[in-house]
Amino acid sequence: MILRESDFAEYLNNDPNIKSKVKAVNSRLSKARLVERQFETSLDSIVADDNLMFQTLCRIKNEMNDTNGNISNAVRKYYLFLKGKEFPPLSEWRG
């Protein structure tokens, strides 16, 4: 489980849409680590496979009580960080 934490933190710190940098960045990093622990795998391997990304987002929704979407948002930000594009909404996924 090797989250590219420092690179991801730098990416988030450079995101003009994130206002409260320290709190928001630390929160996303914490949630990303939480997903890695919960599913015992690295976010890099999840993001590398779009089908696995979809399955993981579904599992986050169903197994981690992600009612406000903060956990899946952290994973989606990591996807954007690595791939340079956003993962589609689950309702639009065509795997």
N, C-alpha and C positions, 0 to 999 in steps of 0.2 A: 504494500500500500504506500505508494510514493506520490503523494499529491505534490505537484510543482508549486509549493506554497509561496515562496518568495516571488516567483514570476507572476503567479496569479494575483498576489497582493499588489504588486506594481501595476498590473493591468487594471485592477479595480480602482486603484488610487488615481489612475489617469483617465478614468471614465467620467466625463463631464456631467453625466446624469446622476451620479452619486454625490449627494450634498454633504452629509455628515460622515466624512471619510473614515475616521478611526473606528467609530461604532459600526458603520455599515460594512466596512471591509472585514473587521474582526468577526462580525456576525456571519458573513458569508463563508469565511474560512472555517469557522467553527462548524457550520452546517455541512460543508463539504467533507470535513473530517468525520463528522457523524455518519454520513452516508457510507463512507469507506469502512467504518467500523461495523455498521449495521449489516452490510452486505458482504463484508470480508473480501473486498476487492478494491482496486485503485480506480479513481475517477478516470485516469488515462485510458484504462481498458474499457470502461463503460462508454466513454465518449468516442472511442475508436470504432465502435460498431453501432450503427444507427438503430438496428433492431434491439440490441441490448440497452441502448439509451431509452428507447420507448418502453421496454419492459421495466427498466429501473424506475422511470417516472411513474408508471402505473403502480409499481410496488411501493414507492414512497407515498403515493396518495392513499393506498389501501392499508399498508402495514405501519406507517409511521405517523398517522394522524396529522397529516400536513394540511390542516384545514385552511390556513391562510396562504399557503403556497410558498412560504419562505424557504423550505428545504429544497423543493424542486427548483425554485428560482436560483439557488446557489449552484445546483448542478447545471442548469441551463446557462448560467453565466460562465461556468467552466467550459462548457461546450463552445460557446461563442469565443472564449479566450483561445481555445486550441484550434478551432476550425474556421474562425473568422466569419461565421454565419450563425443565425439563430436556428434552433431546433423548432420544427413546426408545432403548433398546438396539438395536443393529443387527439382532439376531434378531427383534425385534418391529416393525421398521419396516414401515409399510404406505403407501408413497409413492404 
